[in-house]
Amino acid sequence: MNGGERAITIDEVPLDWCFRPGVKLDFTSFEDGHVVTKDEMADALEMISYELQPLDIVLINTNAGAHYGHDSYLA
């Protein structure tokens, strides 16, 4: 939380924040609209034997890409 202060905008993000180690988690088995829980996130990390580190970039793979280009993509 930022204590109610203005959040930085994308053009203010330090470039070095974008060049960090990353991990990709696969949640394609969940149905559309599923909200991933803390336990499911922990299970996904355990499945790949990875422990998050400060400043890691986490990429979440979902089924949303299958809707790209269709009206349902944003819904």
PQR file with spaces between the fields and no chain letter, atoms N, CA, C, O and H, PARSE charges and radii, in Angstrom:
ATOM       1  N    MET     1       0.838   -1.180    0.000 -0.4000 1.5000
ATOM       2  CA   MET     1       0.000    0.000    0.000 -0.0000 2.0000
ATOM       3  C    MET     1       0.883    1.243    0.000  0.5500 1.7000
ATOM       4  O    MET     1       2.009    1.231    0.496 -0.5500 1.4000
ATOM       5  N    ASN     2       0.352    2.290   -0.557 -0.4000 1.5000
ATOM       6  CA   ASN     2       1.154    3.504   -0.679 -0.0000 2.0000
ATOM       7  C    ASN     2       0.662    4.638    0.213  0.5500 1.7000
ATOM       8  O    ASN     2       1.054    5.788    0.020 -0.5500 1.4000
ATOM       9  H    ASN     2      -0.563    2.300   -0.960  0.4000 1.0000
ATOM      10  N    GLY     3      -0.195    4.328    1.191 -0.4000 1.5000
ATOM      11  CA   GLY     3      -0.646    5.348    2.136 -0.0000 2.0000
ATOM      12  C    GLY     3      -1.482    6.441    1.510  0.5500 1.7000
ATOM      13  O    GLY     3      -1.551    7.548    2.043 -0.5500 1.4000
ATOM      14  H    GLY     3      -0.513    3.393    1.348  0.4000 1.0000
ATOM      15  N    GLY     4      -2.125    6.149    0.380 -0.4000 1.5000
ATOM      16  CA   GLY     4      -2.980    7.126   -0.264 -0.0000 2.0000
ATOM      17  C    GLY     4      -2.257    8.064   -1.208  0.5500 1.7000
ATOM      18  O    GLY     4      -2.876    8.942   -1.808 -0.5500 1.4000
ATOM      19  H    GLY     4      -2.070    5.249   -0.053  0.4000 1.0000
ATOM      20  N    GLU     5      -0.942    7.887   -1.345 -0.4000 1.5000
ATOM      21  CA   GLU     5      -0.190    8.736   -2.267 -0.0000 2.0000
ATOM      22  C    GLU     5      -0.429    8.302   -3.706  0.5500 1.7000
ATOM      23  O    GLU     5      -0.837    7.171   -3.965 -0.5500 1.4000
ATOM      24  H    GLU     5      -0.439    7.173   -0.857  0.4000 1.0000
ATOM      25  N    ARG     6      -0.171    9.210   -4.633 -0.4000 1.5000
ATOM      26  CA   ARG     6      -0.321    8.919   -6.052 -0.0000 2.0000
ATOM      27  C    ARG     6       0.613    7.784   -6.443  0.5500 1.7000
ATOM      28  O    ARG     6       1.799    7.804   -6.116 -0.5500 1.4000
ATOM      29  H    ARG     6       0.161   10.130   -4.422  0.4000 1.0000
ATOM      30  N    ALA     7       0.070    6.792   -7.147 -0.4000 1.5000
ATOM      31  CA   ALA     7       0.897    5.695   -7.647 -0.0000 2.0000
ATOM      32  C    ALA     7       1.682    6.178   -8.859  0.5500 1.7000
ATOM      33  O    ALA     7       1.243    7.078   -9.575 -0.5500 1.4000
ATOM      34  H    ALA     7      -0.894    6.775   -7.413  0.4000 1.0000
ATOM      35  N    ILE     8       2.844    5.576   -9.082 -0.4000 1.5000
ATOM      36  CA   ILE     8       3.618    5.958  -10.268 -0.0000 2.0000
ATOM      37  C    ILE     8       2.911    5.458  -11.518  0.5500 1.7000
ATOM      38  O    ILE     8       2.189    4.461  -11.478 -0.5500 1.4000
ATOM      39  H    ILE     8       3.201    4.846   -8.500  0.4000 1.0000
ATOM      40  N    THR     9       3.121    6.144  -12.608 -0.4000 1.5000
ATOM      41  CA   THR     9       2.564    5.737  -13.890 -0.0000 2.0000
ATOM      42  C    THR     9       3.598    4.895  -14.630  0.5500 1.7000
ATOM      43  O    THR     9       4.767    4.863  -14.247 -0.5500 1.4000
ATOM      44  H    THR     9       3.707    6.954  -12.640  0.4000 1.0000
ATOM      45  N    ILE    10       3.171    4.220  -15.680 -0.4000 1.5000
ATOM      46  CA   ILE    10       4.047    3.288  -16.390 -0.0000 2.0000
ATOM      47  C    ILE    10       5.318    3.974  -16.899  0.5500 1.7000
ATOM      48  O    ILE    10       6.383    3.356  -16.920 -0.5500 1.4000
ATOM      49  H    ILE    10       2.221    4.246  -15.991  0.4000 1.0000
ATOM      50  N    ASP    11       5.222    5.230  -17.306 -0.4000 1.5000
ATOM      51  CA   ASP    11       6.405    5.929  -17.806 -0.0000 2.0000
ATOM      52  C    ASP    11       7.367    6.309  -16.682  0.5500 1.7000
ATOM      53  O    ASP    11       8.480    6.759  -16.954 -0.5500 1.4000
ATOM      54  H    ASP    11       4.357    5.732  -17.289  0.4000 1.0000
ATOM      55  N    GLU    12       6.958    6.136  -15.433 -0.4000 1.5000
ATOM      56  CA   GLU    12       7.818    6.444  -14.294 -0.0000 2.0000
ATOM      57  C    GLU    12       8.449    5.191  -13.680  0.5500 1.7000
ATOM      58  O    GLU    12       9.249    5.285  -12.749 -0.5500 1.4000
ATOM      59  H    GLU    12       6.054    5.770  -15.212  0.4000 1.0000
ATOM      60  N    VAL    13       8.087    4.026  -14.202 -0.4000 1.5000
ATOM      61  CA   VAL    13       8.657    2.777  -13.689 -0.0000 2.0000
ATOM      62  C    VAL    13      10.133    2.714  -14.072  0.5500 1.7000
ATOM      63  O    VAL    13      10.466    2.831  -15.251 -0.5500 1.4000
ATOM      64  H    VAL    13       7.437    3.950  -14.958  0.4000 1.0000
ATOM      65  N    PRO    14      11.016    2.532  -13.104 -0.5600 1.5000
ATOM      66  CA   PRO    14      12.438    2.422  -13.435  0.2800 2.0000
ATOM      67  C    PRO    14      12.678    1.236  -14.379  0.5500 1.7000
ATOM      68  O    PRO    14      12.180    0.135  -14.141 -0.5500 1.4000
ATOM      69  N    LEU    15      13.428    1.466  -15.428 -0.4000 1.5000
ATOM      70  CA   LEU    15      13.650    0.444  -16.452 -0.0000 2.0000
ATOM      71  C    LEU    15      14.251   -0.835  -15.873  0.5500 1.7000
ATOM      72  O    LEU    15      13.943   -1.928  -16.347 -0.5500 1.4000
ATOM      73  H    LEU    15      13.832    2.360  -15.621  0.4000 1.0000
ATOM      74  N    ASP    16      15.101   -0.715  -14.859 -0.4000 1.5000
ATOM      75  CA   ASP    16      15.720   -1.923  -14.298 -0.0000 2.0000
ATOM      76  C    ASP    16      14.704   -2.823  -13.589  0.5500 1.7000
ATOM      77  O    ASP    16      14.993   -3.996  -13.349 -0.5500 1.4000
ATOM      78  H    ASP    16      15.351    0.173  -14.473  0.4000 1.0000
ATOM      79  N    TRP    17      13.510   -2.293  -13.247 -0.4000 1.5000
ATOM      80  CA   TRP    17      12.470   -3.132  -12.665 -0.0000 2.0000
ATOM      81  C    TRP    17      11.937   -4.129  -13.693  0.5500 1.7000
ATOM      82  O    TRP    17      11.352   -5.149  -13.330 -0.5500 1.4000
ATOM      83  H    TRP    17      13.276   -1.340  -13.442  0.4000 1.0000
ATOM      84  N    CYS    18      12.141   -3.832  -14.968 -0.4000 1.5000
ATOM      85  CA   CYS    18      11.604   -4.667  -16.052 -0.0000 2.0000
ATOM      86  C    CYS    18      12.580   -5.744  -16.503  0.5500 1.7000
ATOM      87  O    CYS    18      12.231   -6.577  -17.339 -0.5500 1.4000
ATOM      88  H    CYS    18      12.617   -3.003  -15.263  0.4000 1.0000
ATOM      89  N    PHE    19      13.774   -5.744  -15.976 -0.4000 1.5000
ATOM      90  CA   PHE    19      14.797   -6.725  -16.336 -0.0000 2.0000
ATOM      91  C    PHE    19      15.208   -7.484  -15.084  0.5500 1.7000
ATOM      92  O    PHE    19      16.293   -7.273  -14.543 -0.5500 1.4000
ATOM      93  H    PHE    19      14.057   -5.067  -15.296  0.4000 1.0000
ATOM      94  N    ARG    20      14.341   -8.356  -14.637 -0.4000 1.5000
ATOM      95  CA   ARG    20      14.549   -9.143  -13.419 -0.0000 2.0000
ATOM      96  C    ARG    20      14.281  -10.605  -13.721  0.5500 1.7000
ATOM      97  O    ARG    20      13.660  -10.927  -14.734 -0.5500 1.4000
ATOM      98  H    ARG    20      13.460   -8.528  -15.077  0.4000 1.0000
ATOM      99  N    PRO    21      14.742  -11.486  -12.857 -0.5600 1.5000
ATOM     100  CA   PRO    21      14.394  -12.903  -13.021  0.2800 2.0000
ATOM     101  C    PRO    21      12.874  -13.059  -12.972  0.5500 1.7000
ATOM     102  O    PRO    21      12.177  -12.320  -12.276 -0.5500 1.4000
ATOM     103  N    GLY    22      12.388  -14.021  -13.717 -0.4000 1.5000
ATOM     104  CA   GLY    22      10.955  -14.228  -13.758 -0.0000 2.0000
ATOM     105  C    GLY    22      10.581  -15.690  -13.661  0.5500 1.7000
ATOM     106  O    GLY    22      11.410  -16.581  -13.845 -0.5500 1.4000
ATOM     107  H    GLY    22      12.954  -14.621  -14.283  0.4000 1.0000
ATOM     108  N    VAL    23       9.320  -15.913  -13.368 -0.4000 1.5000
ATOM     109  CA   VAL    23       8.784  -17.257  -13.277 -0.0000 2.0000
ATOM     110  C    VAL    23       7.396  -17.231  -13.920  0.5500 1.7000
ATOM     111  O    VAL    23       6.626  -16.293  -13.719 -0.5500 1.4000
ATOM     112  H    VAL    23       8.647  -15.189  -13.218  0.4000 1.0000
ATOM     113  N    LYS    24       7.091  -18.269  -14.692 -0.4000 1.5000
ATOM     114  CA   LYS    24       5.792  -18.368  -15.354 -0.0000 2.0000
ATOM     115  C    LYS    24       4.977  -19.462  -14.678  0.5500 1.7000
ATOM     116  O    LYS    24       5.429  -20.600  -14.549 -0.5500 1.4000
ATOM     117  H    LYS    24       7.717  -19.032  -14.855  0.4000 1.0000
ATOM     118  N    LEU    25       3.770  -19.104  -14.249 -0.4000 1.5000
ATOM     119  CA   LEU    25       2.887  -20.063  -13.600 -0.0000 2.0000
ATOM     120  C    LEU    25       1.723  -20.376  -14.530  0.5500 1.7000
ATOM     121  O    LEU    25       1.133  -19.475  -15.126 -0.5500 1.4000
ATOM     122  H    LEU    25       3.403  -18.180  -14.353  0.4000 1.0000
ATOM     123  N    ASP    26       1.400  -21.655  -14.650 -0.4000 1.5000
ATOM     124  CA   ASP    26       0.371  -22.108  -15.576 -0.0000 2.0000
ATOM     125  C    ASP    26      -0.943  -22.354  -14.843  0.5500 1.7000
ATOM     126  O    ASP    26      -1.057  -23.276  -14.035 -0.5500 1.4000
ATOM     127  H    ASP    26       1.880  -22.387  -14.166  0.4000 1.0000
ATOM     128  N    PHE    27      -1.931  -21.514  -15.137 -0.4000 1.5000
ATOM     129  CA   PHE    27      -3.256  -21.671  -14.564 -0.0000 2.0000
ATOM     130  C    PHE    27      -4.293  -21.916  -15.661  0.5500 1.7000
ATOM     131  O    PHE    27      -5.461  -21.558  -15.507 -0.5500 1.4000
ATOM     132  H    PHE    27      -1.839  -20.765  -15.793  0.4000 1.0000
ATOM     133  N    THR    28      -3.868  -22.522  -16.756 -0.4000 1.5000
ATOM     134  CA   THR    28      -4.780  -22.778  -17.866 -0.0000 2.0000
ATOM     135  C    THR    28      -5.810  -23.858  -17.551  0.5500 1.7000
ATOM     136  O    THR    28      -6.785  -24.007  -18.288 -0.5500 1.4000
ATOM     137  H    THR    28      -2.920  -22.813  -16.881  0.4000 1.0000
ATOM     138  N    SER    29      -5.616  -24.602  -16.489 -0.4000 1.5000
ATOM     139  CA   SER    29      -6.578  -25.656  -16.146 -0.0000 2.0000
ATOM     140  C    SER    29      -7.817  -25.105  -15.448  0.5500 1.7000
ATOM     141  O    SER    29      -8.816  -25.813  -15.314 -0.5500 1.4000
ATOM     142  H    SER    29      -4.823  -24.481  -15.891  0.4000 1.0000
ATOM     143  N    PHE    30      -7.765  -23.857  -15.004 -0.4000 1.5000
ATOM     144  CA   PHE    30      -8.915  -23.260  -14.323 -0.0000 2.0000
ATOM     145  C    PHE    30      -9.921  -22.702  -15.328  0.5500 1.7000
ATOM     146  O    PHE    30      -9.548  -22.248  -16.410 -0.5500 1.4000
ATOM     147  H    PHE    30      -6.954  -23.282  -15.113  0.4000 1.0000
ATOM     148  N    GLU    31     -11.194  -22.741  -14.956 -0.4000 1.5000
ATOM     149  CA   GLU    31     -12.250  -22.202  -15.803 -0.0000 2.0000
ATOM     150  C    GLU    31     -12.200  -20.677  -15.811  0.5500 1.7000
ATOM     151  O    GLU    31     -11.666  -20.056  -14.892 -0.5500 1.4000
ATOM     152  H    GLU    31     -11.497  -23.109  -14.077  0.4000 1.0000
ATOM     153  N    ASP    32     -12.765  -20.086  -16.862 -0.4000 1.5000
ATOM     154  CA   ASP    32     -12.850  -18.629  -16.958 -0.0000 2.0000
ATOM     155  C    ASP    32     -13.530  -18.070  -15.715  0.5500 1.7000
ATOM     156  O    ASP    32     -14.523  -18.621  -15.240 -0.5500 1.4000
ATOM     157  H    ASP    32     -13.198  -20.590  -17.608  0.4000 1.0000
ATOM     158  N    GLY    33     -12.992  -16.984  -15.196 -0.4000 1.5000
ATOM     159  CA   GLY    33     -13.565  -16.326  -14.037 -0.0000 2.0000
ATOM     160  C    GLY    33     -13.037  -16.830  -12.705  0.5500 1.7000
ATOM     161  O    GLY    33     -13.339  -16.256  -11.659 -0.5500 1.4000
ATOM     162  H    GLY    33     -12.185  -16.537  -15.582  0.4000 1.0000
ATOM     163  N    HIS    34     -12.247  -17.903  -12.736 -0.4000 1.5000
ATOM     164  CA   HIS    34     -11.699  -18.430  -11.483 -0.0000 2.0000
ATOM     165  C    HIS    34     -10.720  -17.430  -10.882  0.5500 1.7000
ATOM     166  O    HIS    34      -9.886  -16.865  -11.590 -0.5500 1.4000
ATOM     167  H    HIS    34     -12.002  -18.369  -13.586  0.4000 1.0000
ATOM     168  N    VAL    35     -10.822  -17.215   -9.591 -0.4000 1.5000
ATOM     169  CA   VAL    35      -9.882  -16.348   -8.884 -0.0000 2.0000
ATOM     170  C    VAL    35      -8.902  -17.253   -8.143  0.5500 1.7000
ATOM     171  O    VAL    35      -9.289  -18.014   -7.255 -0.5500 1.4000
ATOM     172  H    VAL    35     -11.500  -17.674   -9.015  0.4000 1.0000
ATOM     173  N    VAL    36      -7.630  -17.158   -8.521 -0.4000 1.5000
ATOM     174  CA   VAL    36      -6.592  -18.007   -7.935 -0.0000 2.0000
ATOM     175  C    VAL    36      -6.389  -17.629   -6.474  0.5500 1.7000
ATOM     176  O    VAL    36      -6.280  -16.451   -6.135 -0.5500 1.4000
ATOM     177  H    VAL    36      -7.316  -16.540   -9.242  0.4000 1.0000
ATOM     178  N    THR    37      -6.341  -18.634   -5.622 -0.4000 1.5000
ATOM     179  CA   THR    37      -6.158  -18.405   -4.191 -0.0000 2.0000
ATOM     180  C    THR    37      -4.675  -18.419   -3.829  0.5500 1.7000
ATOM     181  O    THR    37      -3.824  -18.817   -4.626 -0.5500 1.4000
ATOM     182  H    THR    37      -6.429  -19.591   -5.898  0.4000 1.0000
ATOM     183  N    LYS    38      -4.396  -17.984   -2.633 -0.4000 1.5000
ATOM     184  CA   LYS    38      -3.026  -18.003   -2.121 -0.0000 2.0000
ATOM     185  C    LYS    38      -2.486  -19.443   -2.118  0.5500 1.7000
ATOM     186  O    LYS    38      -1.336  -19.678   -2.490 -0.5500 1.4000
ATOM     187  H    LYS    38      -5.086  -17.660   -1.986  0.4000 1.0000
ATOM     188  N    ASP    39      -3.319  -20.397   -1.697 -0.4000 1.5000
ATOM     189  CA   ASP    39      -2.894  -21.799   -1.663 -0.0000 2.0000
ATOM     190  C    ASP    39      -2.618  -22.348   -3.060  0.5500 1.7000
ATOM     191  O    ASP    39      -1.674  -23.115   -3.250 -0.5500 1.4000
ATOM     192  H    ASP    39      -4.253  -20.206   -1.395  0.4000 1.0000
ATOM     193  N    GLU    40      -3.442  -21.958   -4.042 -0.4000 1.5000
ATOM     194  CA   GLU    40      -3.214  -22.407   -5.426 -0.0000 2.0000
ATOM     195  C    GLU    40      -1.924  -21.820   -5.979  0.5500 1.7000
ATOM     196  O    GLU    40      -1.205  -22.479   -6.731 -0.5500 1.4000
ATOM     197  H    GLU    40      -4.209  -21.336   -3.887  0.4000 1.0000
ATOM     198  N    MET    41      -1.638  -20.594   -5.609 -0.4000 1.5000
ATOM     199  CA   MET    41      -0.386  -19.970   -6.028 -0.0000 2.0000
ATOM     200  C    MET    41       0.791  -20.718   -5.403  0.5500 1.7000
ATOM     201  O    MET    41       1.774  -21.011   -6.085 -0.5500 1.4000
ATOM     202  H    MET    41      -2.222  -20.059   -4.998  0.4000 1.0000
ATOM     203  N    ALA    42       0.695  -21.025   -4.121 -0.4000 1.5000
ATOM     204  CA   ALA    42       1.756  -21.769   -3.436 -0.0000 2.0000
ATOM     205  C    ALA    42       1.930  -23.155   -4.062  0.5500 1.7000
ATOM     206  O    ALA    42       3.056  -23.622   -4.230 -0.5500 1.4000
ATOM     207  H    ALA    42      -0.104  -20.788   -3.568  0.4000 1.0000
ATOM     208  N    ASP    43       0.821  -23.811   -4.407 -0.4000 1.5000
ATOM     209  CA   ASP    43       0.892  -25.128   -5.049 -0.0000 2.0000
ATOM     210  C    ASP    43       1.597  -25.050   -6.401  0.5500 1.7000
ATOM     211  O    ASP    43       2.399  -25.921   -6.738 -0.5500 1.4000
ATOM     212  H    ASP    43      -0.094  -23.431   -4.271  0.4000 1.0000
ATOM     213  N    ALA    44       1.296  -24.005   -7.172 -0.4000 1.5000
ATOM     214  CA   ALA    44       1.922  -23.840   -8.487 -0.0000 2.0000
ATOM     215  C    ALA    44       3.428  -23.631   -8.348  0.5500 1.7000
ATOM     216  O    ALA    44       4.207  -24.165   -9.138 -0.5500 1.4000
ATOM     217  H    ALA    44       0.644  -23.298   -6.898  0.4000 1.0000
ATOM     218  N    LEU    45       3.834  -22.861   -7.349 -0.4000 1.5000
ATOM     219  CA   LEU    45       5.263  -22.643   -7.114 -0.0000 2.0000
ATOM     220  C    LEU    45       5.941  -23.928   -6.643  0.5500 1.7000
ATOM     221  O    LEU    45       7.063  -24.230   -7.048 -0.5500 1.4000
ATOM     222  H    LEU    45       3.201  -22.427   -6.707  0.4000 1.0000
ATOM     223  N    GLU    46       5.258  -24.672   -5.793 -0.4000 1.5000
ATOM     224  CA   GLU    46       5.802  -25.942   -5.310 -0.0000 2.0000
ATOM     225  C    GLU    46       5.943  -26.941   -6.464  0.5500 1.7000
ATOM     226  O    GLU    46       6.905  -27.708   -6.518 -0.5500 1.4000
ATOM     227  H    GLU    46       4.346  -24.426   -5.464  0.4000 1.0000
ATOM     228  N    MET    47       4.992  -26.922   -7.365 -0.4000 1.5000
ATOM     229  CA   MET    47       5.005  -27.840   -8.500 -0.0000 2.0000
ATOM     230  C    MET    47       6.256  -27.665   -9.365  0.5500 1.7000
ATOM     231  O    MET    47       6.752  -28.629   -9.947 -0.5500 1.4000
ATOM     232  H    MET    47       4.211  -26.299   -7.321  0.4000 1.0000
ATOM     233  N    ILE    48       6.756  -26.447   -9.446 -0.4000 1.5000
ATOM     234  CA   ILE    48       7.964  -26.188  -10.238 -0.0000 2.0000
ATOM     235  C    ILE    48       9.200  -25.990   -9.354  0.5500 1.7000
ATOM     236  O    ILE    48      10.258  -25.577   -9.829 -0.5500 1.4000
ATOM     237  H    ILE    48       6.353  -25.663   -8.973  0.4000 1.0000
ATOM     238  N    SER    49       9.048  -26.288   -8.072 -0.4000 1.5000
ATOM     239  CA   SER    49      10.154  -26.183   -7.106 -0.0000 2.0000
ATOM     240  C    SER    49      10.804  -24.800   -7.140  0.5500 1.7000
ATOM     241  O    SER    49      12.023  -24.675   -7.256 -0.5500 1.4000
ATOM     242  H    SER    49       8.188  -26.623   -7.686  0.4000 1.0000
ATOM     243  N    TYR    50       9.974  -23.772   -7.038 -0.4000 1.5000
ATOM     244  CA   TYR    50      10.495  -22.412   -7.084 -0.0000 2.0000
ATOM     245  C    TYR    50      10.009  -21.624   -5.883  0.5500 1.7000
ATOM     246  O    TYR    50       8.844  -21.713   -5.497 -0.5500 1.4000
ATOM     247  H    TYR    50       8.984  -23.874   -6.944  0.4000 1.0000
ATOM     248  N    GLU    51      10.914  -20.852   -5.295 -0.4000 1.5000
ATOM     249  CA   GLU    51      10.583  -19.960   -4.191 -0.0000 2.0000
ATOM     250  C    GLU    51      10.760  -18.528   -4.675  0.5500 1.7000
ATOM     251  O    GLU    51      11.837  -18.146   -5.133 -0.5500 1.4000
ATOM     252  H    GLU    51      11.861  -20.779   -5.609  0.4000 1.0000
ATOM     253  N    LEU    52       9.702  -17.743   -4.570 -0.4000 1.5000
ATOM     254  CA   LEU    52       9.771  -16.362   -5.035 -0.0000 2.0000
ATOM     255  C    LEU    52      10.837  -15.582   -4.282  0.5500 1.7000
ATOM     256  O    LEU    52      11.034  -15.763   -3.080 -0.5500 1.4000
ATOM     257  H    LEU    52       8.827  -18.053   -4.198  0.4000 1.0000
ATOM     258  N    GLN    53      11.513  -14.719   -5.009 -0.4000 1.5000
ATOM     259  CA   GLN    53      12.536  -13.842   -4.462 -0.0000 2.0000
ATOM     260  C    GLN    53      12.079  -12.393   -4.626  0.5500 1.7000
ATOM     261  O    GLN    53      11.261  -12.099   -5.498 -0.5500 1.4000
ATOM     262  H    GLN    53      11.352  -14.572   -5.985  0.4000 1.0000
ATOM     263  N    PRO    54      12.596  -11.492   -3.803 -0.5600 1.5000
ATOM     264  CA   PRO    54      12.239  -10.080   -3.976  0.2800 2.0000
ATOM     265  C    PRO    54      12.530   -9.620   -5.399  0.5500 1.7000
ATOM     266  O    PRO    54      13.573   -9.941   -5.967 -0.5500 1.4000
ATOM     267  N    LEU    55      11.604   -8.872   -5.959 -0.4000 1.5000
ATOM     268  CA   LEU    55      11.692   -8.270   -7.297 -0.0000 2.0000
ATOM     269  C    LEU    55      11.514   -9.272   -8.444  0.5500 1.7000
ATOM     270  O    LEU    55      11.678   -8.897   -9.605 -0.5500 1.4000
ATOM     271  H    LEU    55      10.756   -8.610   -5.498  0.4000 1.0000
ATOM     272  N    ASP    56      11.181  -10.544   -8.146 -0.4000 1.5000
ATOM     273  CA   ASP    56      10.857  -11.487   -9.226 -0.0000 2.0000
ATOM     274  C    ASP    56       9.668  -10.956  -10.014  0.5500 1.7000
ATOM     275  O    ASP    56       8.782  -10.300   -9.466 -0.5500 1.4000
ATOM     276  H    ASP    56      11.048  -10.848   -7.203  0.4000 1.0000
ATOM     277  N    ILE    57       9.666  -11.248  -11.297 -0.4000 1.5000
ATOM     278  CA   ILE    57       8.531  -10.937  -12.154 -0.0000 2.0000
ATOM     279  C    ILE    57       7.744  -12.222  -12.329  0.5500 1.7000
ATOM     280  O    ILE    57       8.287  -13.230  -12.780 -0.5500 1.4000
ATOM     281  H    ILE    57      10.386  -11.780  -11.742  0.4000 1.0000
ATOM     282  N    VAL    58       6.463  -12.191  -11.972 -0.4000 1.5000
ATOM     283  CA   VAL    58       5.612  -13.378  -12.066 -0.0000 2.0000
ATOM     284  C    VAL    58       4.684  -13.224  -13.265  0.5500 1.7000
ATOM     285  O    VAL    58       3.919  -12.264  -13.358 -0.5500 1.4000
ATOM     286  H    VAL    58       6.022  -11.372  -11.606  0.4000 1.0000
ATOM     287  N    LEU    59       4.766  -14.182  -14.174 -0.4000 1.5000
ATOM     288  CA   LEU    59       3.906  -14.211  -15.344 -0.0000 2.0000
ATOM     289  C    LEU    59       2.850  -15.292  -15.128  0.5500 1.7000
ATOM     290  O    LEU    59       3.173  -16.425  -14.772 -0.5500 1.4000
ATOM     291  H    LEU    59       5.388  -14.962  -14.099  0.4000 1.0000
ATOM     292  N    ILE    60       1.601  -14.934  -15.346 -0.4000 1.5000
ATOM     293  CA   ILE    60       0.497  -15.860  -15.124 -0.0000 2.0000
ATOM     294  C    ILE    60      -0.083  -16.267  -16.478  0.5500 1.7000
ATOM     295  O    ILE    60      -0.569  -15.419  -17.227 -0.5500 1.4000
ATOM     296  H    ILE    60       1.339  -14.013  -15.635  0.4000 1.0000
ATOM     297  N    ASN    61      -0.033  -17.566  -16.794 -0.4000 1.5000
ATOM     298  CA   ASN    61      -0.597  -18.079  -18.033 -0.0000 2.0000
ATOM     299  C    ASN    61      -2.029  -18.541  -17.762  0.5500 1.7000
ATOM     300  O    ASN    61      -2.263  -19.411  -16.924 -0.5500 1.4000
ATOM     301  H    ASN    61       0.361  -18.255  -16.186  0.4000 1.0000
ATOM     302  N    THR    62      -2.987  -17.946  -18.484 -0.4000 1.5000
ATOM     303  CA   THR    62      -4.396  -18.310  -18.337 -0.0000 2.0000
ATOM     304  C    THR    62      -4.945  -18.676  -19.708  0.5500 1.7000
ATOM     305  O    THR    62      -4.202  -18.721  -20.689 -0.5500 1.4000
ATOM     306  H    THR    62      -2.798  -17.239  -19.165  0.4000 1.0000
ATOM     307  N    ASN    63      -6.229  -18.934  -19.774 -0.4000 1.5000
ATOM     308  CA   ASN    63      -6.875  -19.224  -21.051 -0.0000 2.0000
ATOM     309  C    ASN    63      -7.336  -17.956  -21.777  0.5500 1.7000
ATOM     310  O    ASN    63      -7.955  -18.046  -22.838 -0.5500 1.4000
ATOM     311  H    ASN    63      -6.832  -18.898  -18.978  0.4000 1.0000
ATOM     312  N    ALA    64      -7.049  -16.802  -21.230 -0.4000 1.5000
ATOM     313  CA   ALA    64      -7.528  -15.548  -21.822 -0.0000 2.0000
ATOM     314  C    ALA    64      -7.034  -15.374  -23.254  0.5500 1.7000
ATOM     315  O    ALA    64      -7.746  -14.802  -24.079 -0.5500 1.4000
ATOM     316  H    ALA    64      -6.547  -16.729  -20.368  0.4000 1.0000
ATOM     317  N    GLY    65      -5.847  -15.847  -23.564 -0.4000 1.5000
ATOM     318  CA   GLY    65      -5.308  -15.710  -24.914 -0.0000 2.0000
ATOM     319  C    GLY    65      -6.158  -16.363  -25.974  0.5500 1.7000
ATOM     320  O    GLY    65      -6.137  -15.940  -27.130 -0.5500 1.4000
ATOM     321  H    GLY    65      -5.269  -16.312  -22.894  0.4000 1.0000
ATOM     322  N    ALA    66      -6.907  -17.386  -25.608 -0.4000 1.5000
ATOM     323  CA   ALA    66      -7.782  -18.065  -26.569 -0.0000 2.0000
ATOM     324  C    ALA    66      -8.913  -17.148  -27.026  0.5500 1.7000
ATOM     325  O    ALA    66      -9.510  -17.378  -28.078 -0.5500 1.4000
ATOM     326  H    ALA    66      -6.924  -17.730  -24.669  0.4000 1.0000
ATOM     327  N    HIS    67      -9.211  -16.114  -26.247 -0.4000 1.5000
ATOM     328  CA   HIS    67     -10.290  -15.184  -26.588 -0.0000 2.0000
ATOM     329  C    HIS    67      -9.788  -13.952  -27.327  0.5500 1.7000
ATOM     330  O    HIS    67     -10.586  -13.116  -27.750 -0.5500 1.4000
ATOM     331  H    HIS    67      -8.726  -15.927  -25.392  0.4000 1.0000
ATOM     332  N    TYR    68      -8.460  -13.833  -27.486 -0.4000 1.5000
ATOM     333  CA   TYR    68      -7.897  -12.634  -28.130 -0.0000 2.0000
ATOM     334  C    TYR    68      -8.478  -12.471  -29.534  0.5500 1.7000
ATOM     335  O    TYR    68      -8.517  -13.418  -30.320 -0.5500 1.4000
ATOM     336  H    TYR    68      -7.812  -14.513  -27.142  0.4000 1.0000
ATOM     337  N    GLY    69      -8.922  -11.272  -29.827 -0.4000 1.5000
ATOM     338  CA   GLY    69      -9.499  -10.993  -31.127 -0.0000 2.0000
ATOM     339  C    GLY    69     -11.007  -11.190  -31.182  0.5500 1.7000
ATOM     340  O    GLY    69     -11.638  -10.876  -32.191 -0.5500 1.4000
ATOM     341  H    GLY    69      -8.891  -10.503  -29.189  0.4000 1.0000
ATOM     342  N    HIS    70     -11.588  -11.709  -30.102 -0.4000 1.5000
ATOM     343  CA   HIS    70     -13.031  -11.906  -30.034 -0.0000 2.0000
ATOM     344  C    HIS    70     -13.619  -10.905  -29.053  0.5500 1.7000
ATOM     345  O    HIS    70     -12.920  -10.378  -28.187 -0.5500 1.4000
ATOM     346  H    HIS    70     -11.075  -11.964  -29.283  0.4000 1.0000
ATOM     347  N    ASP    71     -14.920  -10.651  -29.201 -0.4000 1.5000
ATOM     348  CA   ASP    71     -15.605   -9.700  -28.309 -0.0000 2.0000
ATOM     349  C    ASP    71     -15.493  -10.132  -26.844  0.5500 1.7000
ATOM     350  O    ASP    71     -15.510   -9.287  -25.949 -0.5500 1.4000
ATOM     351  H    ASP    71     -15.488  -11.079  -29.904  0.4000 1.0000
ATOM     352  N    SER    72     -15.380  -11.424  -26.596 -0.4000 1.5000
ATOM     353  CA   SER    72     -15.335  -11.931  -25.220 -0.0000 2.0000
ATOM     354  C    SER    72     -13.980  -11.705  -24.557  0.5500 1.7000
ATOM     355  O    SER    72     -13.846  -11.952  -23.359 -0.5500 1.4000
ATOM     356  H    SER    72     -15.366  -12.110  -27.323  0.4000 1.0000
ATOM     357  N    TYR    73     -12.978  -11.247  -25.291 -0.4000 1.5000
ATOM     358  CA   TYR    73     -11.624  -11.101  -24.741 -0.0000 2.0000
ATOM     359  C    TYR    73     -11.602  -10.188  -23.517  0.5500 1.7000
ATOM     360  O    TYR    73     -10.989  -10.531  -22.506 -0.5500 1.4000
ATOM     361  H    TYR    73     -13.087  -11.046  -26.265  0.4000 1.0000
ATOM     362  N    LEU    74     -12.248   -9.055  -23.591 -0.4000 1.5000
ATOM     363  CA   LEU    74     -12.224   -8.107  -22.473 -0.0000 2.0000
ATOM     364  C    LEU    74     -13.197   -8.451  -21.371  0.5500 1.7000
ATOM     365  O    LEU    74     -13.089   -7.929  -20.261 -0.5500 1.4000
ATOM     366  H    LEU    74     -12.746   -8.776  -24.412  0.4000 1.0000
ATOM     367  N    ALA    75     -14.141   -9.320  -21.659 -0.4000 1.5000
ATOM     368  CA   ALA    75     -15.119   -9.705  -20.654 -0.0000 2.0000
ATOM     369  C    ALA    75     -14.551  -10.827  -19.807  0.5500 1.7000
ATOM     370  O    ALA    75     -15.219  -11.307  -18.890 -0.5500 1.4000
ATOM     371  H    ALA    75     -14.228   -9.744  -22.561  0.4000 1.0000
